Amino acid sequence: MYLKTLHLRHFRNYQEQQVEFTAPKTILVGNNAQGKSNLLEAVELLATLRSHRTFRDRDLVQEAEELAQISASLKRETGISTLNLILRRNGRRTVNLNGENLRRQMDFLGVLNAVQFSSLDLDLVRGGPEGRRHWLDTLLIQLEPIYAHILQQYHQILRQRNAFLKRNAEKLYTTSLQSELAIWDVQLATAGTRVIRRRERAIQRLAPIAKKWHASISGSKEILQIKYSPNVPLEQNHSEKVQQALLEKLQQRTIAELHQGTTLVGPHRDEIELTINQTPARQYGSQGQQRTLVLALKLAELQLIEEVVGEPPLLLLDDVLAELDPSRQNQLLDTIQDRFQTIITTTHLGAFDSQWLNSSQILYVKSGKISIEKVGVGRQKLEGIFQE
Ligand SMILES: Nc1ncnc2c1ncn2[C@@H]1O[C@H](COP(=O)(O)OP(=O)(O)OP(=O)(O)O)[C@@H](O)[C@H]1O
């Protein structure tokens, strides 16, 4: 798939900006805080309707504005699609595909696919389980857009159950309370099972691919294992058994849940274990080795999305190339070639191989404005690199 144009209006620090992508690789250059990551974030939102930097739409809308708009035209094997997303400071989003407003946000997903790789991704190894769940969920949304709906349902039930637990935290555990809670338990276990089974399936597919990439980057010295570890046993991913196990565990923890006023059992507390040579990756080795792991995960994401969707997704590299040593950089660049349209942000072009620079579109970003010329420097050679 190929992103041909992107239009931003009142999005983050962009007032009004049209970008045309004229090469399979685009490098966005600029000083810190000029709007490079904001542009990648806009593409990420079109792909997943999520941002890894914020949960609140009001952060995405330009200061003093009421709404922001992200529009794009995307070329896929099946034809050209136009995507349009309106974000409101207060209020719901509007999603529009090929000129038609969609009632369900889910129908907007799966049109544009993208893998994002930023320095924040090191938190996948070093940070807590929440970041790993968020990563897996975002991947799943792209693999099966229906998952966005499943996850939303689960979180809605979770919020309601938590509110119920809070309201009743100080009360005696009577039969009527027990029977009311039992209704929530069934709903949570049913929705939770859907989440758990899909997460398990995704990890089953992703783990061998990531293991292979990891072995290739680390020269086969290290063995990466990824294991999904829900808080109930998986029992061969059998739906009824998982549901039953969740229900039993919820019932065992009821008193503690009422005491703490929150749900202690369910996929919102799952872990995705990353181990290298059977040691938790967080404790294993140097920063460089942890970066190798994250790179392997990202390459695996690219490959898995391509396998499932049938077309190579976009790759968004947010200031990460300079952090990789030359051999890992080459591994990544060799994989990308011209197969994956790639948008790269950087503060300086020095880290790039000259062959790369010559075949890339270079755009300069300054205070929310993008130009093909650096102020005071001659026009970049762009023409004829990648015409449709
Ligand atoms: N809602 C908003 N309205 C206006 N400006 C915003 C908004 N959100 C963020 N910004 C501005 O966007 C800029 C940050 O841009 P961005 O995160 O894209 O930086 P960057 O160019 O990627 O730099 P770095 O190299 O530091 O990551 C900051 O100047 C910030 O004040």
The ligand as a MOL file (V3000), in Angstrom:
LIG
                    3D

  0  0  0     0  0            999 V3000
M  V30 BEGIN CTAB
M  V30 COUNTS 31 33 0 0 0
M  V30 BEGIN ATOM
M  V30 1 N -2.5140 20.3700 20.4410 0
M  V30 2 C -1.4390 21.0750 20.0920 0
M  V30 3 N -1.5700 22.3630 19.6370 0
M  V30 4 C -0.5090 23.0820 19.2630 0
M  V30 5 N 0.7550 22.6220 19.2970 0
M  V30 6 C 0.9480 21.3810 19.7510 0
M  V30 7 C -0.1220 20.5390 20.1650 0
M  V30 8 N 0.3770 19.3390 20.5630 0
M  V30 9 C 1.7020 19.4340 20.4020 0
M  V30 10 N 2.0600 20.6280 19.9210 0
M  V30 11 C 3.4170 21.1180 19.6290 0
M  V30 12 O 4.0420 20.2050 18.7460 0
M  V30 13 C 5.4400 20.2420 18.9750 0
M  V30 14 C 5.9780 18.8440 19.1610 0
M  V30 15 O 6.0680 18.2550 17.9200 0
M  V30 16 P 6.6290 16.7750 17.7340 0
M  V30 17 O 6.2820 15.9300 18.9030 0
M  V30 18 O 6.1700 16.3380 16.3930 0
M  V30 19 O 8.1810 17.0540 17.7740 0
M  V30 20 P 9.3330 16.4890 16.8280 0
M  V30 21 O 9.5200 17.4240 15.6840 0
M  V30 22 O 9.0760 15.0700 16.5250 0
M  V30 23 O 10.5670 16.6690 17.7730 0
M  V30 24 P 11.4390 15.6030 18.5960 0
M  V30 25 O 12.6470 15.4180 17.7560 0
M  V30 26 O 11.6900 16.3660 19.8550 0
M  V30 27 O 10.6100 14.3900 18.7960 0
M  V30 28 C 5.6810 21.0380 20.2300 0
M  V30 29 O 6.1450 22.3220 19.8510 0
M  V30 30 C 4.2910 21.1360 20.8590 0
M  V30 31 O 4.1310 22.3150 21.5850 0
M  V30 END ATOM
M  V30 BEGIN BOND
M  V30 1 1 1 2
M  V30 2 1 2 3
M  V30 3 2 2 7
M  V30 4 2 3 4
M  V30 5 1 4 5
M  V30 6 2 5 6
M  V30 7 1 6 7
M  V30 8 1 6 10
M  V30 9 1 7 8
M  V30 10 2 8 9
M  V30 11 1 9 10
M  V30 12 1 10 11
M  V30 13 1 11 12
M  V30 14 1 11 30
M  V30 15 1 12 13
M  V30 16 1 13 14
M  V30 17 1 13 28
M  V30 18 1 14 15
M  V30 19 1 15 16
M  V30 20 2 16 17
M  V30 21 1 16 18
M  V30 22 1 16 19
M  V30 23 1 19 20
M  V30 24 2 20 21
M  V30 25 1 20 22
M  V30 26 1 20 23
M  V30 27 1 23 24
M  V30 28 2 24 25
M  V30 29 1 24 26
M  V30 30 1 24 27
M  V30 31 1 28 29
M  V30 32 1 28 30
M  V30 33 1 30 31
M  V30 END BOND
M  V30 END CTAB
M  END
